[in-house]
Amino acid sequence: RGFLVPGLAAGRPGAVGAVLVSAGLFAATHGGQYDLFDLSFVFALGLIFALCRLHTNSTWLCILLHAAVNGLAAWQFVELAG
């Protein structure tokens, strides 16, 4: 997201294309881990992260949000595993 989103947003794809391509690539990199339903959630997170990158002009918020989502998933795993 550091260079992909702003680079695409400044070019022909524009902001909408940049967000969609970035979210699609984000989901694709997680494709081996999840089924189609869960990948839709990952894609939605990718949309949020890309929008944050566009609006804040920083990758740090994306990194912190990703870490928070991973932390929440780890906490849920521990709670459900008992």
Biopython code that builds the backbone (N, CA, C, O; Angstrom):
import numpy as np
from Bio.PDB.StructureBuilder import StructureBuilder

atoms = [
    (1, "ARG", "N", (0.820, -1.197, 0.000)),
    (1, "ARG", "CA", (0.000, 0.000, 0.000)),
    (1, "ARG", "C", (0.860, 1.255, 0.000)),
    (1, "ARG", "O", (0.406, 2.327, -0.398)),
    (2, "GLY", "N", (2.068, 1.121, 0.435)),
    (2, "GLY", "CA", (2.925, 2.283, 0.509)),
    (2, "GLY", "C", (3.119, 2.977, -0.822)),
    (2, "GLY", "O", (3.120, 4.207, -0.881)),
    (3, "PHE", "N", (3.282, 2.219, -1.890)),
    (3, "PHE", "CA", (3.467, 2.822, -3.212)),
    (3, "PHE", "C", (2.360, 2.440, -4.188)),
    (3, "PHE", "O", (2.083, 3.196, -5.119)),
    (4, "LEU", "N", (1.723, 1.290, -3.999)),
    (4, "LEU", "CA", (0.718, 0.815, -4.947)),
    (4, "LEU", "C", (-0.508, 1.721, -4.986)),
    (4, "LEU", "O", (-0.921, 2.157, -6.060)),
    (5, "VAL", "N", (-1.086, 2.004, -3.840)),
    (5, "VAL", "CA", (-2.318, 2.797, -3.800)),
    (5, "VAL", "C", (-2.107, 4.207, -4.343)),
    (5, "VAL", "O", (-2.851, 4.622, -5.231)),
    (6, "PRO", "N", (-1.123, 4.960, -3.846)),
    (6, "PRO", "CA", (-0.967, 6.307, -4.401)),
    (6, "PRO", "C", (-0.539, 6.302, -5.868)),
    (6, "PRO", "O", (-0.927, 7.184, -6.634)),
    (7, "GLY", "N", (0.264, 5.302, -6.261)),
    (7, "GLY", "CA", (0.693, 5.229, -7.654)),
    (7, "GLY", "C", (-0.474, 4.981, -8.599)),
    (7, "GLY", "O", (-0.593, 5.639, -9.632)),
    (8, "LEU", "N", (-1.337, 4.030, -8.244)),
    (8, "LEU", "CA", (-2.516, 3.753, -9.064)),
    (8, "LEU", "C", (-3.510, 4.905, -9.012)),
    (8, "LEU", "O", (-4.123, 5.247, -10.023)),
    (9, "ALA", "N", (-3.667, 5.501, -7.841)),
    (9, "ALA", "CA", (-4.620, 6.603, -7.691)),
    (9, "ALA", "C", (-4.230, 7.799, -8.556)),
    (9, "ALA", "O", (-5.095, 8.509, -9.069)),
    (10, "ALA", "N", (-2.930, 8.015, -8.714)),
    (10, "ALA", "CA", (-2.462, 9.138, -9.530)),
    (10, "ALA", "C", (-2.520, 8.837, -11.019)),
    (10, "ALA", "O", (-2.452, 9.750, -11.841)),
    (11, "GLY", "N", (-2.645, 7.578, -11.366)),
    (11, "GLY", "CA", (-2.649, 7.187, -12.772)),
    (11, "GLY", "C", (-4.052, 6.949, -13.306)),
    (11, "GLY", "O", (-5.042, 7.441, -12.765)),
    (12, "ARG", "N", (-4.102, 6.188, -14.371)),
    (12, "ARG", "CA", (-5.363, 5.927, -15.073)),
    (12, "ARG", "C", (-6.437, 5.260, -14.210)),
    (12, "ARG", "O", (-7.606, 5.630, -14.320)),
    (13, "PRO", "N", (-6.083, 4.281, -13.347)),
    (13, "PRO", "CA", (-7.139, 3.628, -12.551)),
    (13, "PRO", "C", (-7.861, 4.577, -11.590)),
    (13, "PRO", "O", (-9.023, 4.353, -11.252)),
    (14, "GLY", "N", (-7.186, 5.616, -11.161)),
    (14, "GLY", "CA", (-7.786, 6.566, -10.228)),
    (14, "GLY", "C", (-7.928, 5.972, -8.836)),
    (14, "GLY", "O", (-7.480, 4.856, -8.574)),
    (15, "ALA", "N", (-8.547, 6.719, -7.963)),
    (15, "ALA", "CA", (-8.672, 6.316, -6.566)),
    (15, "ALA", "C", (-9.501, 5.047, -6.409)),
    (15, "ALA", "O", (-9.135, 4.153, -5.647)),
    (16, "VAL", "N", (-10.613, 4.968, -7.126)),
    (16, "VAL", "CA", (-11.476, 3.785, -7.007)),
    (16, "VAL", "C", (-10.736, 2.541, -7.481)),
    (16, "VAL", "O", (-10.778, 1.504, -6.820)),
    (17, "GLY", "N", (-10.063, 2.637, -8.613)),
    (17, "GLY", "CA", (-9.294, 1.507, -9.121)),
    (17, "GLY", "C", (-8.172, 1.113, -8.183)),
    (17, "GLY", "O", (-7.908, -0.073, -7.984)),
    (18, "ALA", "N", (-7.510, 2.105, -7.607)),
    (18, "ALA", "CA", (-6.420, 1.828, -6.669)),
    (18, "ALA", "C", (-6.921, 1.062, -5.461)),
    (18, "ALA", "O", (-6.283, 0.109, -5.015)),
    (19, "VAL", "N", (-8.052, 1.474, -4.936)),
    (19, "VAL", "CA", (-8.628, 0.806, -3.762)),
    (19, "VAL", "C", (-9.029, -0.622, -4.114)),
    (19, "VAL", "O", (-8.744, -1.548, -3.355)),
    (20, "LEU", "N", (-9.688, -0.810, -5.255)),
    (20, "LEU", "CA", (-10.146, -2.139, -5.644)),
    (20, "LEU", "C", (-8.981, -3.083, -5.951)),
    (20, "LEU", "O", (-8.992, -4.239, -5.528)),
    (21, "VAL", "N", (-7.980, -2.597, -6.682)),
    (21, "VAL", "CA", (-6.819, -3.438, -7.003)),
    (21, "VAL", "C", (-6.065, -3.812, -5.733)),
    (21, "VAL", "O", (-5.683, -4.969, -5.554)),
    (22, "SER", "N", (-5.852, -2.853, -4.864)),
    (22, "SER", "CA", (-5.135, -3.109, -3.619)),
    (22, "SER", "C", (-5.880, -4.124, -2.751)),
    (22, "SER", "O", (-5.267, -5.042, -2.206)),
    (23, "ALA", "N", (-7.184, -3.965, -2.622)),
    (23, "ALA", "CA", (-7.983, -4.901, -1.827)),
    (23, "ALA", "C", (-7.986, -6.289, -2.458)),
    (23, "ALA", "O", (-7.930, -7.294, -1.750)),
    (24, "GLY", "N", (-8.051, -6.348, -3.785)),
    (24, "GLY", "CA", (-8.006, -7.632, -4.465)),
    (24, "GLY", "C", (-6.689, -8.361, -4.256)),
    (24, "GLY", "O", (-6.667, -9.568, -4.020)),
    (25, "LEU", "N", (-5.597, -7.623, -4.344)),
    (25, "LEU", "CA", (-4.282, -8.227, -4.098)),
    (25, "LEU", "C", (-4.129, -8.657, -2.649)),
    (25, "LEU", "O", (-3.527, -9.692, -2.363)),
    (26, "PHE", "N", (-4.670, -7.865, -1.739)),
    (26, "PHE", "CA", (-4.633, -8.214, -0.318)),
    (26, "PHE", "C", (-5.373, -9.524, -0.088)),
    (26, "PHE", "O", (-4.876, -10.402, 0.616)),
    (27, "ALA", "N", (-6.557, -9.661, -0.678)),
    (27, "ALA", "CA", (-7.329, -10.894, -0.544)),
    (27, "ALA", "C", (-6.602, -12.061, -1.211)),
    (27, "ALA", "O", (-6.587, -13.172, -0.681)),
    (28, "ALA", "N", (-6.005, -11.808, -2.367)),
    (28, "ALA", "CA", (-5.309, -12.876, -3.087)),
    (28, "ALA", "C", (-4.118, -13.412, -2.299)),
    (28, "ALA", "O", (-3.833, -14.609, -2.346)),
    (29, "THR", "N", (-3.426, -12.543, -1.581)),
    (29, "THR", "CA", (-2.283, -13.004, -0.785)),
    (29, "THR", "C", (-2.718, -13.847, 0.400)),
    (29, "THR", "O", (-1.910, -14.589, 0.960)),
    (30, "HIS", "N", (-3.975, -13.746, 0.788)),
    (30, "HIS", "CA", (-4.514, -14.551, 1.887)),
    (30, "HIS", "C", (-5.340, -15.729, 1.379)),
    (30, "HIS", "O", (-5.980, -16.422, 2.169)),
    (31, "GLY", "N", (-5.330, -15.959, 0.074)),
    (31, "GLY", "CA", (-6.199, -16.962, -0.542)),
    (31, "GLY", "C", (-6.001, -18.384, -0.066)),
    (31, "GLY", "O", (-6.962, -19.150, -0.010)),
    (32, "GLY", "N", (-4.787, -18.754, 0.277)),
    (32, "GLY", "CA", (-4.528, -20.119, 0.721)),
    (32, "GLY", "C", (-4.989, -20.411, 2.135)),
    (32, "GLY", "O", (-5.033, -21.570, 2.547)),
    (33, "GLN", "N", (-5.329, -19.378, 2.880)),
    (33, "GLN", "CA", (-5.681, -19.543, 4.283)),
    (33, "GLN", "C", (-7.178, -19.656, 4.529)),
    (33, "GLN", "O", (-7.598, -20.244, 5.525)),
    (34, "TYR", "N", (-7.973, -19.109, 3.648)),
    (34, "TYR", "CA", (-9.391, -18.931, 3.941)),
    (34, "TYR", "C", (-10.271, -19.461, 2.826)),
    (34, "TYR", "O", (-9.833, -19.618, 1.687)),
    (35, "ASP", "N", (-11.534, -19.736, 3.177)),
    (35, "ASP", "CA", (-12.514, -20.097, 2.153)),
    (35, "ASP", "C", (-13.076, -18.811, 1.540)),
    (35, "ASP", "O", (-12.702, -17.706, 1.935)),
    (36, "LEU", "N", (-13.969, -18.971, 0.580)),
    (36, "LEU", "CA", (-14.489, -17.816, -0.158)),
    (36, "LEU", "C", (-15.219, -16.830, 0.746)),
    (36, "LEU", "O", (-15.088, -15.618, 0.575)),
    (37, "PHE", "N", (-15.980, -17.336, 1.698)),
    (37, "PHE", "CA", (-16.708, -16.449, 2.618)),
    (37, "PHE", "C", (-15.735, -15.590, 3.417)),
    (37, "PHE", "O", (-15.898, -14.373, 3.508)),
    (38, "ASP", "N", (-14.730, -16.226, 3.989)),
    (38, "ASP", "CA", (-13.750, -15.479, 4.783)),
    (38, "ASP", "C", (-12.929, -14.530, 3.922)),
    (38, "ASP", "O", (-12.524, -13.465, 4.388)),
    (39, "LEU", "N", (-12.679, -14.906, 2.670)),
    (39, "LEU", "CA", (-11.949, -14.014, 1.768)),
    (39, "LEU", "C", (-12.732, -12.747, 1.474)),
    (39, "LEU", "O", (-12.141, -11.698, 1.216)),
    (40, "SER", "N", (-14.060, -12.832, 1.510)),
    (40, "SER", "CA", (-14.855, -11.616, 1.311)),
    (40, "SER", "C", (-14.620, -10.636, 2.466)),
    (40, "SER", "O", (-14.598, -9.423, 2.257)),
    (41, "PHE", "N", (-14.447, -11.153, 3.663)),
    (41, "PHE", "CA", (-14.125, -10.318, 4.825)),
    (41, "PHE", "C", (-12.730, -9.714, 4.667)),
    (41, "PHE", "O", (-12.520, -8.536, 4.957)),
    (42, "VAL", "N", (-11.784, -10.527, 4.208)),
    (42, "VAL", "CA", (-10.412, -10.041, 3.978)),
    (42, "VAL", "C", (-10.419, -8.953, 2.906)),
    (42, "VAL", "O", (-9.724, -7.945, 3.035)),
    (43, "PHE", "N", (-11.210, -9.159, 1.842)),
    (43, "PHE", "CA", (-11.331, -8.146, 0.795)),
    (43, "PHE", "C", (-11.894, -6.849, 1.378)),
    (43, "PHE", "O", (-11.403, -5.766, 1.059)),
    (44, "ALA", "N", (-12.911, -6.949, 2.223)),
    (44, "ALA", "CA", (-13.497, -5.759, 2.856)),
    (44, "ALA", "C", (-12.465, -5.039, 3.719)),
    (44, "ALA", "O", (-12.399, -3.810, 3.720)),
    (45, "LEU", "N", (-11.664, -5.803, 4.449)),
    (45, "LEU", "CA", (-10.586, -5.185, 5.230)),
    (45, "LEU", "C", (-9.596, -4.486, 4.307)),
    (45, "LEU", "O", (-9.108, -3.400, 4.620)),
    (46, "GLY", "N", (-9.302, -5.105, 3.176)),
    (46, "GLY", "CA", (-8.404, -4.488, 2.199)),
    (46, "GLY", "C", (-8.955, -3.174, 1.685)),
    (46, "GLY", "O", (-8.202, -2.223, 1.473)),
    (47, "LEU", "N", (-10.273, -3.112, 1.480)),
    (47, "LEU", "CA", (-10.895, -1.845, 1.073)),
    (47, "LEU", "C", (-10.691, -0.774, 2.145)),
    (47, "LEU", "O", (-10.337, 0.366, 1.843)),
    (48, "ILE", "N", (-10.918, -1.157, 3.387)),
    (48, "ILE", "CA", (-10.763, -0.206, 4.497)),
    (48, "ILE", "C", (-9.314, 0.261, 4.607)),
    (48, "ILE", "O", (-9.053, 1.455, 4.757)),
    (49, "PHE", "N", (-8.381, -0.674, 4.532)),
    (49, "PHE", "CA", (-6.966, -0.319, 4.637)),
    (49, "PHE", "C", (-6.538, 0.605, 3.495)),
    (49, "PHE", "O", (-5.799, 1.564, 3.717)),
    (50, "ALA", "N", (-6.997, 0.320, 2.285)),
    (50, "ALA", "CA", (-6.634, 1.160, 1.139)),
    (50, "ALA", "C", (-7.230, 2.556, 1.272)),
    (50, "ALA", "O", (-6.573, 3.548, 0.957)),
    (51, "LEU", "N", (-8.472, 2.633, 1.739)),
    (51, "LEU", "CA", (-9.088, 3.947, 1.955)),
    (51, "LEU", "C", (-8.332, 4.731, 3.026)),
    (51, "LEU", "O", (-8.136, 5.940, 2.899)),
    (52, "CYS", "N", (-7.915, 4.041, 4.071)),
    (52, "CYS", "CA", (-7.114, 4.707, 5.112)),
    (52, "CYS", "C", (-5.808, 5.224, 4.539)),
    (52, "CYS", "O", (-5.361, 6.317, 4.885)),
    (53, "ARG", "N", (-5.195, 4.438, 3.661)),
    (53, "ARG", "CA", (-3.935, 4.871, 3.037)),
    (53, "ARG", "C", (-4.144, 6.123, 2.191)),
    (53, "ARG", "O", (-3.320, 7.037, 2.209)),
    (54, "LEU", "N", (-5.247, 6.157, 1.450)),
    (54, "LEU", "CA", (-5.530, 7.323, 0.617)),
    (54, "LEU", "C", (-5.817, 8.566, 1.451)),
    (54, "LEU", "O", (-5.336, 9.654, 1.135)),
    (55, "HIS", "N", (-6.588, 8.408, 2.497)),
    (55, "HIS", "CA", (-7.034, 9.570, 3.273)),
    (55, "HIS", "C", (-6.009, 10.087, 4.270)),
    (55, "HIS", "O", (-6.027, 11.266, 4.622)),
    (56, "THR", "N", (-5.111, 9.212, 4.731)),
    (56, "THR", "CA", (-4.116, 9.667, 5.703)),
    (56, "THR", "C", (-2.750, 9.902, 5.077)),
    (56, "THR", "O", (-1.887, 10.542, 5.679)),
    (57, "ASN", "N", (-2.549, 9.375, 3.846)),
    (57, "ASN", "CA", (-1.264, 9.469, 3.170)),
    (57, "ASN", "C", (-0.139, 8.825, 3.977)),
    (57, "ASN", "O", (1.013, 9.251, 3.903)),
    (58, "SER", "N", (-0.486, 7.796, 4.749)),
    (58, "SER", "CA", (0.486, 7.096, 5.572)),
    (58, "SER", "C", (0.135, 5.615, 5.626)),
    (58, "SER", "O", (-1.039, 5.244, 5.615)),
    (59, "THR", "N", (1.153, 4.781, 5.685)),
    (59, "THR", "CA", (0.893, 3.344, 5.838)),
    (59, "THR", "C", (0.797, 2.933, 7.303)),
    (59, "THR", "O", (0.390, 1.811, 7.602)),
    (60, "TRP", "N", (1.162, 3.813, 8.209)),
    (60, "TRP", "CA", (1.182, 3.437, 9.627)),
    (60, "TRP", "C", (-0.195, 3.081, 10.171)),
    (60, "TRP", "O", (-0.319, 2.135, 10.949)),
    (61, "LEU", "N", (-1.217, 3.808, 9.784)),
    (61, "LEU", "CA", (-2.555, 3.460, 10.253)),
    (61, "LEU", "C", (-2.957, 2.088, 9.718)),
    (61, "LEU", "O", (-3.574, 1.303, 10.437)),
    (62, "CYS", "N", (-2.617, 1.793, 8.473)),
    (62, "CYS", "CA", (-2.907, 0.471, 7.896)),
    (62, "CYS", "C", (-2.193, -0.627, 8.680)),
    (62, "CYS", "O", (-2.774, -1.673, 8.968)),
    (63, "ILE", "N", (-0.944, -0.384, 9.019)),
    (63, "ILE", "CA", (-0.170, -1.365, 9.785)),
    (63, "ILE", "C", (-0.800, -1.578, 11.157)),
    (63, "ILE", "O", (-0.941, -2.715, 11.606)),
    (64, "LEU", "N", (-1.175, -0.499, 11.819)),
    (64, "LEU", "CA", (-1.795, -0.616, 13.146)),
    (64, "LEU", "C", (-3.147, -1.307, 13.086)),
    (64, "LEU", "O", (-3.463, -2.123, 13.952)),
    (65, "LEU", "N", (-3.948, -0.992, 12.079)),
    (65, "LEU", "CA", (-5.244, -1.656, 11.930)),
    (65, "LEU", "C", (-5.066, -3.144, 11.634)),
    (65, "LEU", "O", (-5.794, -3.975, 12.175)),
    (66, "HIS", "N", (-4.112, -3.478, 10.786)),
    (66, "HIS", "CA", (-3.849, -4.886, 10.476)),
    (66, "HIS", "C", (-3.417, -5.626, 11.742)),
    (66, "HIS", "O", (-3.874, -6.739, 12.001)),
    (67, "ALA", "N", (-2.541, -5.008, 12.525)),
    (67, "ALA", "CA", (-2.098, -5.617, 13.783)),
    (67, "ALA", "C", (-3.265, -5.791, 14.751)),
    (67, "ALA", "O", (-3.344, -6.803, 15.448)),
    (68, "ALA", "N", (-4.166, -4.820, 14.799)),
    (68, "ALA", "CA", (-5.330, -4.915, 15.682)),
    (68, "ALA", "C", (-6.248, -6.060, 15.255)),
    (68, "ALA", "O", (-6.749, -6.804, 16.098)),
    (69, "VAL", "N", (-6.466, -6.199, 13.958)),
    (69, "VAL", "CA", (-7.305, -7.297, 13.453)),
    (69, "VAL", "C", (-6.655, -8.640, 13.776)),
    (69, "VAL", "O", (-7.335, -9.571, 14.209)),
    (70, "ASN", "N", (-5.350, -8.743, 13.569)),
    (70, "ASN", "CA", (-4.649, -9.988, 13.893)),
    (70, "ASN", "C", (-4.699, -10.274, 15.392)),
    (70, "ASN", "O", (-4.861, -11.422, 15.806)),
    (71, "GLY", "N", (-4.560, -9.229, 16.199)),
    (71, "GLY", "CA", (-4.642, -9.404, 17.646)),
    (71, "GLY", "C", (-6.023, -9.873, 18.089)),
    (71, "GLY", "O", (-6.145, -10.734, 18.961)),
    (72, "LEU", "N", (-7.050, -9.310, 17.491)),
    (72, "LEU", "CA", (-8.418, -9.730, 17.799)),
    (72, "LEU", "C", (-8.633, -11.187, 17.394)),
    (72, "LEU", "O", (-9.246, -11.952, 18.139)),
    (73, "ALA", "N", (-8.140, -11.569, 16.236)),
    (73, "ALA", "CA", (-8.274, -12.957, 15.781)),
    (73, "ALA", "C", (-7.537, -13.908, 16.723)),
    (73, "ALA", "O", (-8.044, -14.987, 17.030)),
    (74, "ALA", "N", (-6.359, -13.523, 17.178)),
    (74, "ALA", "CA", (-5.604, -14.362, 18.111)),
    (74, "ALA", "C", (-6.345, -14.490, 19.435)),
    (74, "ALA", "O", (-6.408, -15.575, 20.013)),
    (75, "TRP", "N", (-6.904, -13.387, 19.912)),
    (75, "TRP", "CA", (-7.663, -13.420, 21.159)),
    (75, "TRP", "C", (-8.887, -14.332, 21.025)),
    (75, "TRP", "O", (-9.177, -15.116, 21.929)),
    (76, "GLN", "N", (-9.601, -14.234, 19.908)),
    (76, "GLN", "CA", (-10.755, -15.097, 19.686)),
    (76, "GLN", "C", (-10.351, -16.561, 19.637)),
    (76, "GLN", "O", (-11.050, -17.420, 20.175)),
    (77, "PHE", "N", (-9.235, -16.843, 19.001)),
    (77, "PHE", "CA", (-8.751, -18.214, 18.926)),
    (77, "PHE", "C", (-8.488, -18.768, 20.325)),
    (77, "PHE", "O", (-8.895, -19.885, 20.645)),
    (78, "VAL", "N", (-7.813, -17.988, 21.146)),
    (78, "VAL", "CA", (-7.493, -18.429, 22.504)),
    (78, "VAL", "C", (-8.777, -18.630, 23.306)),
    (78, "VAL", "O", (-8.908, -19.619, 24.027)),
    (79, "GLU", "N", (-9.715, -17.708, 23.186)),
    (79, "GLU", "CA", (-10.978, -17.819, 23.925)),
    (79, "GLU", "C", (-11.791, -19.041, 23.480)),
    (79, "GLU", "O", (-12.341, -19.760, 24.314)),
    (80, "LEU", "N", (-11.863, -19.268, 22.190)),
    (80, "LEU", "CA", (-12.653, -20.389, 21.680)),
    (80, "LEU", "C", (-11.965, -21.732, 21.908)),
    (80, "LEU", "O", (-12.626, -22.761, 22.047)),
    (81, "ALA", "N", (-10.647, -21.714, 21.944)),
    (81, "ALA", "CA", (-9.911, -22.966, 22.158)),
    (81, "ALA", "C", (-10.008, -23.422, 23.617)),
    (81, "ALA", "O", (-9.761, -24.581, 23.949)),
    (82, "GLY", "N", (-10.375, -22.469, 24.468)),
    (82, "GLY", "CA", (-10.619, -22.812, 25.857)),
    (82, "GLY", "C", (-9.382, -22.959, 26.649)),
    (82, "GLY", "O", (-9.444, -23.249, 27.844)),
]
sb = StructureBuilder()
sb.init_structure("model")
sb.init_model(0)
sb.init_chain("A")
sb.init_seg("    ")
for serial, (resi, resn, name, xyz) in enumerate(atoms, 1):
    if name == "N":
        sb.init_residue(resn, " ", resi, " ")
    sb.init_atom(name, np.array(xyz, "f"), 0.0, 1.0, " ", f" {name:<3s}", serial, name[0])
structure = sb.get_structure()
